[in-house]
Amino acid sequence: MRIIFIFCLFFCPFSASFGQSDKMIIRSINKLERAVCKDGTDSLTFNYSVSYPFFSDFKITKPITDSLNKYVRVVAGNYFMDSSLSKSLISVIKKESDSIYATWEHDLKVNFCYNLENIENIELIFHNKKFYSLVNAWYAYDGGAHPLSGEDYIVLDAKIGRKIESWKWLFTDTNLVKTIAKNEFYALKKREACDDANWFWGGDFYVSDNFAVLQNGILFYYQAYEIAPYAYGPTALFVKWDMLKKAKLKKRAY
């Protein structure tokens, strides 16, 4: 069966609370294919989709705009990034989708048949004078018992665009933050009626460095499998700024 490739690039404006001089375009790349398994019994789908923001003439300084685009590129480019720095992000993502598709097509030919999905949605979810927070919400299934999904966060210093690698860079009293987060974590699990779960391999609580600075607090995110079996899923732990006052934010993140 001959398979026809569909590769579409769509541009649409982002209508958030930015001024008229701001330009943030959401670019979406979608690749949808259908095929029949070798034995002819199953009709299968290949669904690859990535959406991401591109910043141009943003009201912030050019270095910050460049930094936002850089980290969007790092997240969206995945494992092809290092060898494709000179190429556009669109071509890098296309290269990745083509590679994944080739693997899927090969699997169908040897009668290893499954629907394949790879969906990523990268967004700027918060910004103020100090921070910019980006998230990549992703979903993937490439055969096996179940799909995987999760969220990857990046926080940038708004002054120079540098990535803040750890929440520890933000506070003067990191031990207090850990204590507060730990109490909130187990309170959350108790509310979810799963406080008896075997959280944290080895038993030692830690505060995730996969975090986002938001308007009313900090979100700490633990991926599925990271701290407990898959059945318990990911954990999104939100701690309000009011609870973190005594930990004291640093004037600079480093």
Secondary structure as UniProt FT lines:
FT   STRAND          8..13
FT   TURN            20..21
FT   STRAND          24..36
FT   TURN            38..39
FT   STRAND          43..55
FT   HELIX           62..77
FT   HELIX           78..80
FT   TURN            82..83
FT   TURN            85..86
FT   HELIX           89..109
FT   TURN            110..111
FT   STRAND          116..127
FT   STRAND          131..141
FT   STRAND          148..157
FT   TURN            158..160
FT   HELIX           167..169
FT   HELIX           174..191
FT   TURN            192..193
FT   TURN            195..196
FT   TURN            201..202
FT   STRAND          211..213
FT   STRAND          217..222
FT   TURN            224..226
FT   HELIX           230..232
FT   STRAND          235..240
FT   HELIX           241..247
//
